[in-house]
Amino acid sequence: MKKDKVNSYICSINADAAAKLEKILQERGWEMNSLQHAFWRASRNKTSITAYKSGKLTVQGRDTGEFVMYILEPEILGTFKFGYENIDPESGKEIEFSPHAGVDESGKGDFFGPLVISAVFVDKGMENSLKDAGVKDSKTIKSEKKIIQISKDIRTIVKGNFSVIQIGPEAYNRLYGSFRNLNRLLAWGHARAIENILEKAPQCNRALSDKFGDERLIQNALLEKGRKIKLEQQTKAESDIAVAAASILAREMFLNRMRKLSLDYQMEIPRGAGEAVDKAAAELVAKYGIEVLGKIAKTHFRTASKFTAPENELPLDRFE
């Protein structure tokens, strides 16, 4: 079921859960109203949620899927099933699972640390075990401990049919200097991960990844063996169980490398971008010089240019 196509959802919750959800929605700016026979009704962005006193919760509207996956399930229901059911939303009939590889990355939006790309081949019979292990889009899993545990389960369940590619900052900067385009670099990494999977699981004839650019970018980056498989890209591909598994393995490796950077430089190296990252970069540059960024960061990010005067801005090849 593709969560972006679903515009209604019904489940059961008790009064305590309804009260907890009401508080969450209020804090996040939803408009709250009263309704006969209901605890409350919330609305925002053409999406409405009603908690009935009978114990029924209904969700309707444009953002139904995102609300269920990113708020209702993880914060209230404690389940991770929505979006991973093999149900055709048109007919309501179960769809037979088709073995395929999923590809995803971690670290793309982080100034510090590597870009990690992972591919996982999920054969028939493995999908339910992955769901039971809690596999879902890694962005919805806030606990690093849980990422580590689920990663172990994934590696066991798929019987070694996975590939994790780490592109460290120095290699990343060299590659970006060659490609001069992030989507081309991503396509190159996705293609290498797919090629690695085909070595381990030659029966794989289909691969799915999130859509980040022209579909031909990955196809053109594949070698001879990879070009024989069916390659698909779709938005919000993390709703696919194989892509979700790949996202978790990629995230685990990225978090491991960030912890090592913090140990190596004896300071907390923050993730993402923003004020904390700028502050850490300034501290590192003051201590080690501007060249340190080429070793631990993605230097095409705007953050790097903040540490050079415009008239003396360092060219990219200083970091290659």
C-alpha positions in Angstrom: 0.0 0.0 0.0 1.5 3.4 -0.9 0.9 5.7 2.0 0.8 8.8 -0.3 -2.3 7.4 -2.0 -4.3 6.6 1.1 -6.8 9.2 2.3 -8.7 7.4 5.1 -7.7 5.2 8.1 -9.6 3.8 11.0 -8.3 2.1 14.2 -9.2 1.7 17.9 -7.7 3.6 20.8 -8.7 3.9 24.4 -9.4 7.2 26.3 -5.9 7.5 27.7 -4.4 7.2 24.2 -6.9 9.7 22.8 -5.9 12.2 25.5 -2.2 11.7 24.8 -2.8 12.2 21.0 -4.9 15.3 21.7 -1.9 16.8 23.6 0.5 16.0 20.8 -1.7 17.5 18.1 -2.3 20.7 20.2 1.5 21.1 20.6 2.0 20.7 16.9 -0.5 23.3 15.9 -3.5 21.3 14.9 -6.9 23.1 15.2 -8.9 21.3 17.9 -12.8 21.3 18.0 -15.5 19.5 19.9 -17.9 17.1 18.3 -20.9 15.2 19.5 -20.1 11.6 20.7 -16.4 12.4 20.3 -13.5 13.3 22.7 -12.3 15.8 20.1 -11.8 16.5 16.4 -8.5 17.9 15.0 -7.9 19.4 11.5 -5.0 20.8 9.5 -4.0 20.9 5.9 -7.2 19.3 4.6 -6.7 16.4 7.0 -9.1 15.7 9.9 -8.8 13.3 12.9 -11.7 12.3 15.1 -11.4 10.4 18.4 -14.8 9.0 19.2 -15.9 8.0 22.7 -16.7 4.5 21.4 -13.0 4.0 21.0 -12.9 4.5 17.2 -10.3 6.9 15.7 -10.8 8.1 12.1 -8.3 9.9 9.9 -9.3 11.4 6.6 -7.7 13.7 4.1 -4.5 14.4 2.2 -1.9 13.7 4.8 -3.5 10.6 6.2 -0.6 8.3 5.4 2.1 10.6 6.8 0.1 11.1 10.0 -0.4 7.4 10.6 3.2 6.5 9.8 5.0 9.3 11.6 2.8 10.2 14.6 0.0 7.7 15.3 1.9 4.4 15.0 5.2 5.3 16.6 3.9 7.7 19.3 0.5 6.2 20.2 -0.1 2.7 18.8 3.5 1.4 19.1 3.1 -0.5 15.8 4.8 -0.1 12.5 2.5 -1.8 10.0 1.0 1.0 7.9 2.5 1.3 4.5 4.0 -2.1 4.6 0.9 -4.2 4.0 0.7 -6.1 0.7 -2.8 -4.7 0.0 -3.9 -3.2 -3.3 -5.6 0.1 -2.3 -7.9 -0.1 -5.3 -9.2 -3.7 -4.9 -8.5 -4.3 -1.3 -7.0 -7.7 -2.2 -3.6 -9.0 -1.0 -0.7 -8.6 -3.4 1.7 -11.4 -3.7 5.2 -10.3 -2.5 7.7 -10.0 -5.3 11.4 -10.5 -4.3 13.5 -7.5 -5.0 16.4 -5.3 -3.7 15.8 -2.0 -2.0 18.4 0.8 -2.0 18.7 3.9 0.3 21.3 6.2 1.7 22.2 8.1 4.9 24.3 11.2 5.5 23.3 13.0 2.3 22.1 16.1 4.3 24.8 15.9 7.0 27.8 18.3 6.7 30.1 16.1 8.8 30.6 12.4 8.1 30.3 10.0 5.2 27.6 9.3 2.7 26.5 5.7 3.2 24.5 3.7 0.6 23.0 0.3 1.3 21.1 -2.3 -0.7 19.2 -5.2 0.7 17.7 -8.1 -1.2 14.4 -9.4 0.3 13.4 -12.8 -0.9 9.9 -14.3 -0.6 9.1 -15.3 3.0 11.5 -12.7 4.5 9.1 -9.7 4.4 7.0 -10.7 7.4 10.0 -11.5 9.5 11.4 -8.0 8.7 8.1 -6.4 9.7 8.1 -8.3 12.9 11.6 -7.1 13.6 10.3 -3.5 13.4 11.8 -2.6 10.0 10.5 0.7 8.8 11.9 4.0 7.4 15.0 4.7 9.5 14.0 8.4 9.8 11.1 7.4 12.1 13.4 5.5 14.5 14.8 7.9 17.0 16.7 5.5 19.2 20.2 4.6 18.1 20.0 1.5 20.2 17.0 0.3 18.3 18.7 1.0 14.9 21.6 -1.2 16.0 19.3 -4.0 17.2 17.1 -4.0 14.1 20.2 -3.9 11.9 21.4 -7.1 13.5 18.0 -8.7 12.8 18.1 -7.5 9.2 21.5 -9.1 8.5 20.3 -12.4 10.0 16.9 -12.4 8.2 18.2 -11.6 4.7 21.0 -14.2 5.1 23.9 -11.9 4.1 22.2 -10.6 1.0 23.0 -6.9 1.7 25.6 -4.4 0.7 26.7 -1.3 2.7 29.0 1.2 0.9 30.7 4.0 2.9 32.0 7.0 1.0 34.1 8.8 3.5 34.4 12.6 3.4 37.8 12.6 1.6 36.5 10.2 -1.1 33.2 12.0 -1.2 34.9 15.3 -1.9 37.0 13.8 -4.7 34.0 12.2 -6.3 31.9 15.4 -6.0 34.8 17.2 -7.6 34.5 14.8 -10.5 30.7 14.6 -10.8 30.0 18.2 -9.8 26.5 17.1 -9.1 25.1 15.4 -6.0 22.5 13.3 -7.9 25.2 11.9 -10.2 27.3 11.0 -7.2 24.2 9.4 -5.5 23.5 7.4 -8.7 27.0 6.1 -8.9 26.8 4.9 -5.2 23.4 3.3 -5.7 24.7 1.5 -8.8 27.7 0.1 -6.9 25.4 -1.1 -4.1 23.1 -2.8 -6.6 26.1 -4.5 -8.4 27.3 -5.8 -5.0 23.9 -7.3 -4.3 23.8 -9.0 -7.7 27.1 -10.8 -6.7 25.5 -12.1 -3.6 21.9 -12.7 -4.9 22.1 -13.4 -8.6 18.4 -14.3 -8.6 17.6 -10.6 -8.0 15.9 -9.2 -11.1 14.4 -5.9 -9.7 15.7 -3.0 -7.6 13.8 -0.1 -6.1 15.2 3.2 -4.8 13.8 6.6 -3.8 13.5 9.0 -6.6 16.1 11.7 -6.4 16.7 12.7 -10.0 16.5 11.5 -13.6 15.9 7.7 -13.5 18.5 7.2 -16.2 21.3 8.4 -13.8 21.4 5.1 -11.9 20.7 3.0 -15.0 23.6 4.6 -16.9 25.9 4.1 -13.8 25.2 0.3 -13.7 27.7 -2.1 -15.2 26.8 -4.9 -17.6 25.3 -7.2 -15.1 23.3 -4.5 -13.4 21.7 -3.3 -16.6 19.9 -6.6 -16.9 17.6 -6.0 -13.9 14.5 -3.9 -13.7 15.3 -0.6 -12.0 12.5 1.4 -10.4 12.4 4.7 -8.6 9.5 6.2 -6.7 8.9 9.0 -4.2 8.7 7.9 -0.5 10.2 4.5 -1.5 11.0 3.9 2.2 7.4 2.6 2.5 8.8 -0.5 0.7 10.1 -3.1 3.2 13.4 -3.7 1.2 14.1 0.0 0.9 13.3 0.5 4.6 15.7 -2.3 5.5 18.4 -0.6 3.4 17.7 2.7 5.1 18.3 1.2 8.5 21.6 -0.5 7.6 22.8 2.7 6.0 21.8 4.7 9.1 23.6 2.3 11.4 26.9 2.7 9.5 26.6 6.4 9.4 26.0 6.6 13.1 29.0 4.3 13.8 31.2 6.6 11.7 30.0 9.7 13.4 30.8 8.2 16.8 34.3 7.4 15.6 34.8 11.0 14.4 33.7 12.3 17.8 36.3 10.0 19.5 39.1 10.8 17.0 38.7 14.6 17.5 37.7 14.3 21.2 34.6 16.5 20.8 31.0 15.9 19.9 30.6 16.0 16.1 27.0 17.0 15.5 24.8 15.6 12.7 22.8 17.5 10.1 23.4 21.2 9.5 22.7 24.4 11.3 24.0 26.4 14.3 25.5 23.5 16.2 27.3 22.2 13.1 28.6 25.7 12.3 29.9 26.0 15.9 31.7 22.6 15.7 33.2 23.5 12.3 34.5 26.8 13.6 36.1 25.0 16.6 37.7 22.4 14.4 39.0 24.9 11.9 40.5 27.0 14.8 42.3 24.0 16.1 43.4 22.1 13.0 43.1 24.6 10.1 40.7 24.8 7.2 42.1 21.6 5.7 40.4 19.6 8.4 37.1 20.1 6.7 38.3 18.1 3.7 38.9 15.2 5.9 35.7 15.1 7.9 33.1 17.1 6.1 31.3 17.5 2.7 33.0 20.7 1.5 30.5 21.7 -1.2 28.1 22.5 1.7 27.6 26.2 2.3 29.0 25.7 5.9 32.5 25.2 4.5 32.5 28.6 2.7 31.7 30.4 6.0 35.3 29.9 7.1 37.0 31.6 4.2 36.7 35.3 3.1 35.0 35.7 -0.2 38.1 37.1 -1.9 40.2 34.2 -0.5 37.6 31.4 -0.9 39.3 28.1 -1.2 38.7 26.3 -4.5 37.2 22.8 -4.3 40.4 21.2 -5.4 41.9 22.2 -2.0 39.8 19.5 -0.6 40.3 16.8 -3.3 
